[in-house]
Amino acid sequence: MPAPDALPRTERLRLRPWTTRRDDLCRLTDLYGRAEVTRWLGGSPSVTPVELVQRWHRVSDADPRYGCWAIETTSPPRIAGTVLLKPLPDGIGEVEVGWHLHPDCWGHGYATEAARAVIDRAFAAGVPEVYAVVRPGNTASVAVCRRLGMEPLGLLRRWYDVELETYRLMAPVVVE
């Protein structure tokens, strides 16, 4: 089993922690300052980019299986967006996968590729199932859920006090 703190790489992507370096903060500000991105998130973050990075680091510090990471393309190297794996806010251990891509990186399969990498990492670390929650009408994210093989559970108002399309993927059963 891989170490839970080893971040995955794919053929085209590298996942890494967001930093407070100027180039990271500029890309983060640009990404989360775009209405076409934040409309699916319920609005722009209410904290500064530095505070957002610090918050994300606390997620992985609390449990190294989880985090919010920069998705960086390998050729050419640039930040495509964010992928996250974190406990859902119900306190009973359910885990969410999510992705937020910059519009200049839409349509390349990066969301599916990054999400698959963190889901596989989570399953290898013993997470039994992963959920995705999607605002109704976000056809691009629904398509990612389908490509990941996630099961649609319908509209639920379980975690974020708003009805969201909910998807689940169970860890594969290993027969020894």
MDTraj code that builds the backbone (N, CA, C; nanometers):
import mdtraj as md
import numpy as np

residues = "MET PRO ALA PRO ASP ALA LEU PRO ARG THR GLU ARG LEU ARG LEU ARG PRO TRP THR THR ARG ARG ASP ASP LEU CYS ARG LEU THR ASP LEU TYR GLY ARG ALA GLU VAL THR ARG TRP LEU GLY GLY SER PRO SER VAL THR PRO VAL GLU LEU VAL GLN ARG TRP HIS ARG VAL SER ASP ALA ASP PRO ARG TYR GLY CYS TRP ALA ILE GLU THR THR SER PRO PRO ARG ILE ALA GLY THR VAL LEU LEU LYS PRO LEU PRO ASP GLY ILE GLY GLU VAL GLU VAL GLY TRP HIS LEU HIS PRO ASP CYS TRP GLY HIS GLY TYR ALA THR GLU ALA ALA ARG ALA VAL ILE ASP ARG ALA PHE ALA ALA GLY VAL PRO GLU VAL TYR ALA VAL VAL ARG PRO GLY ASN THR ALA SER VAL ALA VAL CYS ARG ARG LEU GLY MET GLU PRO LEU GLY LEU LEU ARG ARG TRP TYR ASP VAL GLU LEU GLU THR TYR ARG LEU MET ALA PRO VAL VAL VAL GLU".split()
xyz = np.array([
    [0.0849, -0.1183, 0.0000],
    [0.0000, 0.0000, 0.0000],
    [0.0893, 0.1244, 0.0000],
    [0.0622, 0.2220, -0.0887],
    [0.1439, 0.3419, -0.0931],
    [0.1247, 0.4273, 0.0315],
    [0.2281, 0.5014, 0.0641],
    [0.2179, 0.5933, 0.1780],
    [0.1083, 0.6941, 0.1482],
    [0.0198, 0.7231, 0.2466],
    [-0.0895, 0.8153, 0.2177],
    [-0.0427, 0.9564, 0.1877],
    [0.0803, 0.9921, 0.2254],
    [0.1248, 1.1281, 0.1966],
    [0.1938, 1.1389, 0.0603],
    [0.2130, 1.0248, -0.0087],
    [0.2721, 1.0291, -0.1421],
    [0.1644, 1.0751, -0.2403],
    [0.1860, 1.1901, -0.3006],
    [0.0858, 1.2427, -0.3932],
    [0.1036, 1.1783, -0.5297],
    [-0.0069, 1.1443, -0.5927],
    [0.0023, 1.0738, -0.7197],
    [0.0456, 1.1635, -0.8348],
    [0.1016, 1.0976, -0.9326],
    [0.1339, 1.1577, -1.0611],
    [0.0624, 1.0737, -1.1658],
    [0.0302, 1.1372, -1.2744],
    [-0.0218, 1.0633, -1.3886],
    [0.0716, 1.0940, -1.5044],
    [0.0389, 1.0412, -1.6185],
    [0.1230, 1.0674, -1.7347],
    [0.1288, 1.2167, -1.7673],
    [0.0166, 1.2872, -1.7436],
    [0.0095, 1.4287, -1.7816],
    [0.0056, 1.5264, -1.6652],
    [-0.0176, 1.4749, -1.5434],
    [-0.0416, 1.5632, -1.4297],
    [0.0448, 1.5289, -1.3098],
    [0.0704, 1.6319, -1.2320],
    [0.1357, 1.6173, -1.1022],
    [0.0459, 1.6881, -1.0020],
    [0.0151, 1.6206, -0.8927],
    [-0.0618, 1.6830, -0.7859],
    [0.0357, 1.7257, -0.6778],
    [0.0155, 1.8463, -0.6286],
    [0.1057, 1.8985, -0.5263],
    [0.0297, 1.9959, -0.4377],
    [0.0807, 2.0193, -0.3170],
    [0.0136, 2.1175, -0.2308],
    [0.0183, 2.2569, -0.2945],
    [-0.0881, 2.3321, -0.2757],
    [-0.0845, 2.4739, -0.3102],
    [0.0134, 2.5408, -0.2157],
    [0.0803, 2.6440, -0.2627],
    [0.1760, 2.7175, -0.1793],
    [0.1344, 2.8646, -0.1733],
    [0.2050, 2.9388, -0.0933],
    [0.1820, 3.0836, -0.0868],
    [0.2817, 3.1589, -0.1758],
    [0.3454, 3.0876, -0.2682],
    [0.4299, 3.1561, -0.3672],
    [0.3434, 3.2448, -0.4553],
    [0.4002, 3.3489, -0.5034],
    [0.3269, 3.4473, -0.5838],
    [0.2552, 3.3844, -0.7026],
    [0.3227, 3.2967, -0.7784],
    [0.2594, 3.2389, -0.8970],
    [0.1400, 3.1511, -0.8594],
    [0.1494, 3.0766, -0.7496],
    [0.0359, 2.9972, -0.7032],
    [-0.0798, 3.0875, -0.6613],
    [-0.0499, 3.1903, -0.5844],
    [-0.1558, 3.2794, -0.5368],
    [-0.2230, 3.3549, -0.6516],
    [-0.1467, 3.3930, -0.7529],
    [-0.2051, 3.4608, -0.8693],
    [-0.2999, 3.3675, -0.9438],
    [-0.2572, 3.2428, -0.9638],
    [-0.3431, 3.1468, -1.0347],
    [-0.4670, 3.1147, -0.9508],
    [-0.4485, 3.1009, -0.8200],
    [-0.5606, 3.0739, -0.7294],
    [-0.6607, 3.1885, -0.7328],
    [-0.6118, 3.3115, -0.7292],
    [-0.6978, 3.4289, -0.7352],
    [-0.7739, 3.4331, -0.8672],
    [-0.7047, 3.4036, -0.9760],
    [-0.7686, 3.4029, -1.1070],
    [-0.8745, 3.2926, -1.1151],
    [-0.8408, 3.1724, -1.0702],
    [-0.9335, 3.0594, -1.0753],
    [-1.0606, 3.0873, -0.9963],
    [-1.0457, 3.1253, -0.8688],
    [-1.1616, 3.1434, -0.7816],
    [-1.2242, 3.2825, -0.7915],
    [-1.1710, 3.3646, -0.8818],
    [-1.2315, 3.4937, -0.9095],
    [-1.3190, 3.4914, -1.0341],
    [-1.3323, 3.3767, -1.0960],
    [-1.4084, 3.3632, -1.2204],
    [-1.5500, 3.3153, -1.1937],
    [-1.6454, 3.3920, -1.2392],
    [-1.7870, 3.3576, -1.2183],
    [-1.8218, 3.2223, -1.2790],
    [-1.7614, 3.1884, -1.3936],
    [-1.7930, 3.0608, -1.4576],
    [-1.7429, 2.9414, -1.3763],
    [-1.6535, 2.9636, -1.2816],
    [-1.6077, 2.8587, -1.1893],
    [-1.6902, 2.8638, -1.0611],
    [-1.6976, 2.9801, -1.0003],
    [-1.7593, 2.9908, -0.8675],
    [-1.9107, 2.9740, -0.8685],
    [-1.9744, 2.9881, -0.9837],
    [-2.1197, 2.9655, -0.9877],
    [-2.1539, 2.8234, -0.9478],
    [-2.0616, 2.7300, -0.9696],
    [-2.0841, 2.5895, -0.9346],
    [-2.0397, 2.5582, -0.7930],
    [-1.9773, 2.6547, -0.7265],
    [-1.9271, 2.6327, -0.5903],
    [-2.0111, 2.7056, -0.4864],
    [-2.1108, 2.7771, -0.5307],
    [-2.1916, 2.8551, -0.4369],
    [-2.1326, 2.9915, -0.4080],
    [-2.0415, 3.0373, -0.4919],
    [-1.9813, 3.1688, -0.4758],
    [-1.8313, 3.1616, -0.4541],
    [-1.7696, 3.2776, -0.4561],
    [-1.6246, 3.2874, -0.4349],
    [-1.5903, 3.2573, -0.2897],
    [-1.4688, 3.2075, -0.2662],
    [-1.4268, 3.1851, -0.1276],
    [-1.4358, 3.3146, -0.0469],
    [-1.4724, 3.3018, 0.0799],
    [-1.4881, 3.4197, 0.1663],
    [-1.3594, 3.4536, 0.2412],
    [-1.2509, 3.3882, 0.2050],
    [-1.1218, 3.4140, 0.2693],
    [-1.0203, 3.4507, 0.1612],
    [-0.9085, 3.5058, 0.2032],
    [-0.8030, 3.5418, 0.1083],
    [-0.7375, 3.4151, 0.0536],
    [-0.6681, 3.4256, -0.0603],
    [-0.5980, 3.3085, -0.1133],
    [-0.4982, 3.2475, -0.0141],
    [-0.4276, 3.3304, 0.0608],
    [-0.3327, 3.2786, 0.1601],
    [-0.4074, 3.1982, 0.2667],
    [-0.5207, 3.2518, 0.3141],
    [-0.5994, 3.1794, 0.4147],
    [-0.6558, 3.0496, 0.3575],
    [-0.6929, 3.0514, 0.2310],
    [-0.7442, 2.9311, 0.1660],
    [-0.6367, 2.8228, 0.1613],
    [-0.5164, 2.8599, 0.1215],
    [-0.4040, 2.7648, 0.1190],
    [-0.3780, 2.7106, 0.2595],
    [-0.3779, 2.7975, 0.3586],
    [-0.3550, 2.7523, 0.4967],
    [-0.4643, 2.6562, 0.5420],
    [-0.5884, 2.6853, 0.5076],
    [-0.7008, 2.5972, 0.5424],
    [-0.6818, 2.4602, 0.4779],
    [-0.6424, 2.4599, 0.3509],
    [-0.6223, 2.3330, 0.2816],
    [-0.5076, 2.2538, 0.3429],
    [-0.4033, 2.3214, 0.3868],
    [-0.2913, 2.2510, 0.4514],
    [-0.3367, 2.1869, 0.5826],
    [-0.4260, 2.2532, 0.6545],
    [-0.4767, 2.1962, 0.7801],
    [-0.5544, 2.0667, 0.7560],
    [-0.6224, 2.0569, 0.6422],
    [-0.6954, 1.9337, 0.6083],
    [-0.5976, 1.8170, 0.6007],
    [-0.4882, 1.8340, 0.5274],
    [-0.3920, 1.7242, 0.5128],
    [-0.3078, 1.7043, 0.6384],
    [-0.2866, 1.8107, 0.7166],
    [-0.2148, 1.7951, 0.8437],
    [-0.2963, 1.7109, 0.9413],
    [-0.4288, 1.7260, 0.9386],
    [-0.5167, 1.6508, 1.0294],
    [-0.5212, 1.5033, 0.9928],
    [-0.5162, 1.4723, 0.8644],
    [-0.5190, 1.3332, 0.8176],
    [-0.4536, 1.3313, 0.6801],
    [-0.3368, 1.2696, 0.6666],
    [-0.2633, 1.2765, 0.5400],
    [-0.3318, 1.2075, 0.4217],
    [-0.4422, 1.1359, 0.4466],
    [-0.5167, 1.0797, 0.3330],
    [-0.5886, 1.1882, 0.2556],
    [-0.6136, 1.3023, 0.3203],
    [-0.6973, 1.4067, 0.2625],
    [-0.6167, 1.5305, 0.2273],
    [-0.6776, 1.6143, 0.1435],
    [-0.6144, 1.7400, 0.1093],
    [-0.6836, 1.8079, -0.0066],
    [-0.6358, 1.9273, -0.0385],
    [-0.6777, 2.0048, -0.1543],
    [-0.5488, 2.0423, -0.2252],
    [-0.5302, 1.9911, -0.3461],
    [-0.4025, 2.0016, -0.4140],
    [-0.4140, 2.0747, -0.5466],
    [-0.3045, 2.1379, -0.5846],
    [-0.2949, 2.1973, -0.7171],
    [-0.2783, 2.0846, -0.8180],
    [-0.3504, 2.0971, -0.9281],
    [-0.3335, 2.0064, -1.0425],
    [-0.2409, 2.0792, -1.1383],
    [-0.1243, 2.0226, -1.1589],
    [-0.0260, 2.0877, -1.2453],
    [-0.0013, 2.0002, -1.3674],
    [-0.0151, 2.0595, -1.4848],
    [0.0168, 1.9848, -1.6062],
    [0.1687, 1.9711, -1.6156],
    [0.2126, 1.8624, -1.6782],
    [0.3573, 1.8405, -1.6866],
    [0.4182, 1.9037, -1.8113],
    [0.3383, 1.9178, -1.9178],
    [0.3937, 1.9740, -2.0401],
    [0.2863, 2.0516, -2.1153],
    [0.2926, 2.1829, -2.1163],
    [0.3844, 2.2671, -2.0399],
    [0.3399, 2.2730, -1.8936],
    [0.4336, 2.2992, -1.8029],
    [0.3951, 2.3062, -1.6618],
    [0.3119, 2.4318, -1.6322],
    [0.1891, 2.4076, -1.5866],
    [0.1017, 2.5162, -1.5423],
    [-0.0057, 2.4570, -1.4528],
    [-0.0614, 2.5398, -1.3679],
    [-0.1657, 2.4936, -1.2771],
    [-0.2985, 2.4930, -1.3521],
    [-0.3600, 2.3749, -1.3576],
    [-0.4878, 2.3589, -1.4263],
    [-0.6044, 2.3849, -1.3319],
    [-0.5832, 2.3629, -1.2016],
    [-0.6921, 2.3811, -1.1064],
    [-0.6636, 2.3130, -0.9744],
    [-0.7715, 2.2729, -0.9081],
    [-0.7652, 2.2117, -0.7752],
    [-0.8374, 2.0781, -0.7786],
    [-0.7828, 1.9804, -0.7084],
    [-0.8537, 1.8560, -0.6808],
    [-0.8540, 1.8398, -0.5295],
    [-0.9647, 1.7904, -0.4769],
    [-0.9743, 1.7765, -0.3316],
    [-1.0270, 1.6395, -0.2938],
    [-0.9861, 1.5959, -0.1793],
    [-1.0382, 1.4755, -0.1154],
    [-1.0438, 1.5101, 0.0322],
    [-1.1666, 1.5169, 0.0858],
    [-1.1800, 1.5622, 0.2244],
    [-1.3050, 1.5023, 0.2861],
    [-1.3071, 1.4964, 0.4183],
    [-1.4290, 1.4486, 0.4841],
    [-1.5448, 1.5446, 0.4575],
    [-1.6615, 1.4875, 0.4348],
    [-1.7821, 1.5689, 0.4216],
    [-1.8208, 1.6228, 0.5591],
    [-1.8918, 1.7344, 0.5636],
    [-1.9159, 1.8018, 0.6920],
    [-2.0248, 1.7398, 0.7800],
    [-2.0411, 1.6090, 0.7752],
    [-2.1417, 1.5462, 0.8609],
    [-2.0803, 1.4816, 0.9841],
    [-1.9470, 1.4706, 0.9837],
    [-1.8798, 1.4156, 1.1006],
    [-1.8874, 1.2653, 1.1161],
    [-1.9389, 1.1943, 1.0139],
    [-1.9449, 1.0483, 1.0281],
    [-1.8489, 0.9761, 0.9347],
    [-1.7561, 1.0492, 0.8775],
    [-1.6483, 0.9859, 0.8035],
    [-1.6686, 0.9704, 0.6541],
    [-1.7762, 1.0239, 0.5992],
    [-1.7934, 1.0157, 0.4546],
    [-1.6953, 1.1122, 0.3878],
    [-1.6473, 1.0737, 0.2697],
    [-1.5386, 1.1452, 0.2037],
    [-1.5848, 1.1964, 0.0676],
    [-1.5457, 1.3196, 0.0385],
    [-1.5816, 1.3857, -0.0869],
    [-1.4596, 1.4022, -0.1760],
    [-1.4791, 1.3787, -0.3060],
    [-1.3811, 1.4153, -0.4068],
    [-1.4403, 1.5318, -0.4846],
    [-1.3559, 1.6259, -0.5240],
    [-1.4029, 1.7400, -0.6009],
    [-1.2921, 1.7956, -0.6882],
    [-1.3312, 1.8781, -0.7812],
    [-1.2361, 1.9373, -0.8762],
    [-1.2870, 2.0741, -0.9162],
    [-1.1931, 2.1654, -0.9318],
    [-1.2237, 2.3017, -0.9761],
    [-1.1161, 2.3362, -1.0786],
    [-1.1526, 2.3422, -1.2038],
    [-1.0558, 2.3666, -1.3101],
    [-1.0698, 2.5074, -1.3657],
    [-0.9563, 2.5652, -1.4015],
    [-0.9550, 2.6951, -1.4676],
    [-1.0162, 2.6763, -1.6068],
    [-1.0984, 2.7716, -1.6526],
    [-1.1609, 2.7568, -1.7844],
    [-1.0623, 2.7326, -1.8984],
    [-0.9393, 2.7829, -1.8871],
    [-0.8436, 2.7577, -1.9948],
    [-0.7920, 2.6140, -1.9951],
    [-0.8376, 2.5344, -1.8983],
    [-0.7980, 2.3928, -1.8909],
    [-0.9185, 2.2990, -1.9015],
    [-1.0352, 2.3530, -1.9303],
    [-1.1544, 2.2694, -1.9474],
    [-1.1425, 2.1892, -2.0767],
    [-1.2010, 2.0714, -2.0754],
    [-1.2116, 1.9914, -2.1975],
    [-1.0902, 1.9073, -2.2320],
    [-0.9961, 1.8940, -2.1385],
    [-0.8758, 1.8149, -2.1647],
    [-0.8727, 1.6846, -2.0855],
    [-0.9742, 1.6600, -2.0039],
    [-0.9773, 1.5384, -1.9229],
    [-0.8990, 1.5476, -1.7935],
    [-0.8506, 1.6674, -1.7591],
    [-0.7696, 1.6821, -1.6379],
    [-0.8494, 1.6541, -1.5108],
    [-0.9749, 1.6953, -1.5058],
    [-1.0560, 1.6725, -1.3852],
    [-1.0720, 1.5228, -1.3598],
    [-1.1066, 1.4484, -1.4632],
    [-1.1238, 1.3035, -1.4482],
    [-0.9930, 1.2380, -1.4077],
    [-0.8850, 1.2762, -1.4720],
    [-0.7541, 1.2161, -1.4457],
    [-0.7070, 1.2441, -1.3026],
    [-0.7221, 1.3679, -1.2585],
    [-0.6799, 1.4044, -1.1229],
    [-0.7696, 1.3375, -1.0185],
    [-0.9011, 1.3393, -1.0424],
    [-0.9940, 1.2767, -0.9478],
    [-0.9675, 1.1274, -0.9379],
    [-0.9450, 1.0613, -1.0507],
    [-0.9145, 0.9175, -1.0491],
    [-0.7897, 0.8914, -0.9654],
    [-0.6890, 0.9748, -0.9795],
    [-0.5640, 0.9554, -0.9049],
    [-0.5863, 0.9669, -0.7542],
    [-0.6633, 1.0662, -0.7094],
    [-0.6839, 1.0801, -0.5648],
    [-0.7812, 0.9750, -0.5122],
    [-0.8770, 0.9335, -0.5938],
    [-0.9672, 0.8255, -0.5520],
    [-0.8892, 0.6956, -0.5357],
    [-0.8043, 0.6627, -0.6316],
    [-0.7232, 0.5405, -0.6211],
    [-0.6335, 0.5457, -0.4980],
    [-0.5767, 0.6620, -0.4709],
    [-0.4925, 0.6811, -0.3523],
    [-0.5749, 0.6604, -0.2253],
    [-0.6963, 0.7137, -0.2237],
    [-0.7839, 0.6993, -0.1068],
    [-0.8204, 0.5535, -0.0844],
    [-0.8568, 0.4834, -0.1902],
    [-0.8921, 0.3423, -0.1764],
    [-0.7719, 0.2609, -0.1272],
    [-0.6531, 0.2918, -0.1777],
    [-0.5319, 0.2215, -0.1328],
    [-0.5041, 0.2478, 0.0149],
    [-0.5497, 0.3642, 0.0654],
    [-0.5296, 0.3994, 0.2065],
    [-0.6448, 0.3504, 0.2954],
    [-0.7390, 0.2767, 0.2363],
    [-0.8454, 0.2164, 0.3161],
    [-0.9772, 0.2905, 0.3210],
    [-0.9923, 0.3976, 0.2440],
    [-1.1206, 0.4684, 0.2390],
    [-1.2189, 0.3775, 0.1629],
    [-1.3348, 0.3432, 0.2225],
    [-1.4242, 0.2458, 0.1596],
    [-1.5118, 0.2994, 0.0468],
    [-1.5414, 0.4295, 0.0470],
    [-1.6256, 0.4880, -0.0565],
    [-1.5985, 0.6372, -0.0643],
    [-1.6260, 0.6925, -0.1816],
    [-1.6024, 0.8340, -0.2065],
    [-1.7277, 0.8909, -0.2727],
    [-1.7659, 1.0108, -0.2297],
    [-1.8823, 1.0810, -0.2845],
    [-1.8370, 1.2031, -0.3639],
    [-1.9190, 1.2415, -0.4607],
    [-1.9042, 1.3700, -0.5288],
    [-2.0399, 1.4385, -0.5215],
    [-2.0390, 1.5676, -0.4955],
    [-2.1624, 1.6457, -0.4927],
    [-2.1511, 1.7554, -0.5984],
    [-2.2573, 1.7681, -0.6774],
    [-2.2543, 1.8549, -0.7949],
    [-2.3803, 1.9413, -0.7956],
    [-2.3642, 2.0696, -0.8192],
    [-2.4804, 2.1577, -0.8314],
    [-2.5603, 2.1184, -0.9558],
    [-2.6924, 2.1130, -0.9432],
    [-2.7758, 2.0815, -1.0586],
    [-2.7442, 2.1738, -1.1763],
    [-2.7349, 2.1154, -1.2937],
    [-2.7038, 2.1921, -1.4140],
    [-2.5572, 2.1889, -1.4530],
    [-2.4703, 2.1413, -1.3650],
    [-2.3271, 2.1362, -1.3953],
    [-2.2984, 2.0081, -1.4742],
    [-2.3317, 2.0129, -1.6027],
    [-2.3206, 1.8945, -1.6874],
    [-2.1761, 1.8465, -1.7026],
    [-2.0808, 1.9375, -1.6982],
    [-1.9400, 1.8967, -1.7108],
    [-1.8969, 1.8117, -1.5916],
    [-1.9349, 1.8517, -1.4700],
    [-1.8979, 1.7726, -1.3525],
    [-1.9750, 1.6416, -1.3456],
    [-2.1005, 1.6420, -1.3906],
    [-2.1768, 1.5167, -1.3974],
    [-2.1063, 1.4201, -1.4922],
    [-2.0558, 1.4718, -1.6040],
    [-1.9832, 1.3871, -1.6991],
    [-1.8567, 1.3293, -1.6357],
    [-1.7880, 1.4075, -1.5544],
    [-1.6693, 1.3554, -1.4842],
    [-1.7109, 1.2409, -1.3919],
    [-1.8179, 1.2613, -1.3156],
    [-1.8663, 1.1555, -1.2258],
    [-1.8958, 1.0280, -1.3034],
    [-1.9582, 1.0416, -1.4177],
    [-1.9898, 0.9240, -1.5007],
    [-1.8633, 0.8569, -1.5518],
    [-1.7676, 0.9369, -1.5979],
    [-1.6415, 0.8775, -1.6472],
    [-1.5667, 0.8050, -1.5353],
    [-1.5838, 0.8521, -1.4130],
    [-1.5206, 0.7862, -1.2980],
    [-1.5940, 0.6588, -1.2571],
    [-1.7112, 0.6357, -1.3149],
    [-1.7896, 0.5176, -1.2809],
    [-1.8701, 0.5333, -1.1534],
    [-1.8981, 0.6574, -1.1142],
    [-1.9720, 0.6827, -0.9909],
    [-2.1203, 0.6549, -1.0102],
    [-2.1832, 0.6047, -0.9060],
    [-2.3255, 0.5727, -0.9063],
    [-2.4066, 0.6970, -0.8684],
    [-2.5047, 0.7362, -0.9509],
    [-2.5880, 0.8502, -0.9142],
    [-2.6840, 0.8132, -0.8015],
    [-2.6923, 0.8982, -0.6997],
    [-2.7816, 0.8753, -0.5857],
    [-2.8983, 0.9733, -0.5845],
    [-2.9029, 1.0632, -0.6811],
    [-3.0117, 1.1604, -0.6879],
    [-2.9772, 1.2897, -0.6163],
    [-3.0782, 1.3739, -0.6016],
    [-3.0616, 1.5028, -0.5333],
    [-3.0703, 1.4814, -0.3831],
    [-2.9682, 1.5247, -0.3111],
    [-2.9661, 1.5147, -0.1653],
    [-2.9314, 1.6497, -0.1055],
    [-2.9878, 1.6761, 0.0105],
    [-2.9563, 1.7974, 0.0867],
    [-2.8928, 1.7506, 0.2184],
    [-2.7899, 1.6755, 0.2083],
    [-2.7349, 1.6087, 0.3252],
    [-2.6181, 1.6817, 0.3896],
    [-2.5369, 1.7482, 0.3095],
    [-2.4117, 1.7998, 0.3633],
    [-2.3998, 1.9518, 0.3611],
    [-2.4475, 2.0167, 0.2601],
    [-2.4205, 2.1592, 0.2437],
    [-2.5453, 2.2466, 0.2467],
    [-2.6538, 2.1982, 0.2987],
    [-2.7793, 2.2730, 0.3134],
    [-2.8296, 2.3293, 0.1808],
    [-2.8045, 2.2550, 0.0746],
    [-2.8557, 2.2869, -0.0575],
    [-2.8681, 2.1534, -0.1308],
    [-2.9698, 2.1405, -0.2156],
    [-2.9852, 2.0155, -0.2898],
    [-2.8750, 2.0040, -0.3941],
    [-2.8038, 1.8910, -0.3894],
    [-2.6939, 1.8660, -0.4811],
    [-2.7097, 1.7277, -0.5427],
    [-2.6727, 1.7170, -0.6699],
    [-2.6677, 1.5859, -0.7320],
    [-2.5532, 1.5110, -0.6651],
    [-2.5813, 1.3905, -0.6188],
    [-2.4851, 1.3161, -0.5391],
    [-2.4472, 1.1869, -0.6107],
    [-2.3181, 1.1570, -0.6079],
    [-2.2632, 1.0381, -0.6719],
    [-2.1742, 0.9659, -0.5714],
    [-2.1653, 0.8328, -0.5861],
    [-2.0821, 0.7533, -0.4943],
    [-2.0049, 0.6501, -0.5747],
    [-1.8826, 0.6265, -0.5301],
    [-1.7994, 0.5200, -0.5858],
    [-1.7466, 0.4379, -0.4692],
    [-1.7737, 0.3089, -0.4738],
    [-1.7282, 0.2174, -0.3690],
    [-1.5909, 0.1632, -0.4069],
    [-1.5081, 0.1391, -0.3047],
    [-1.3777, 0.0786, -0.3276],
    [-1.3973, -0.0602, -0.3856],
    [-1.3104, -0.1002, -0.4774],
    [-1.3232, -0.2353, -0.5312],
    [-1.3015, -0.3396, -0.4216],
    [-1.3737, -0.4486, -0.4325],
    [-1.3587, -0.5576, -0.3375],
    [-1.2365, -0.6388, -0.3785],
    [-1.1465, -0.6577, -0.2838],
    [-1.0247, -0.7342, -0.3108],
    [-1.0452, -0.8764, -0.2581],
    [-1.0352, -0.9728, -0.3471],
    [-1.0484, -1.1136, -0.3079],
    [-0.9084, -1.1715, -0.2991],
    [-0.8814, -1.2292, -0.1823],
    [-0.7468, -1.2861, -0.1628],
    [-0.7479, -1.4351, -0.1780],
])
top = md.Topology()
chain = top.add_chain()
for i, resn in enumerate(residues, 1):
    res = top.add_residue(resn, chain, resSeq=i)
    for name in ("N", "CA", "C"):
        top.add_atom(name, md.element.get_by_symbol(name[0]), res)
traj = md.Trajectory(xyz[None], top)
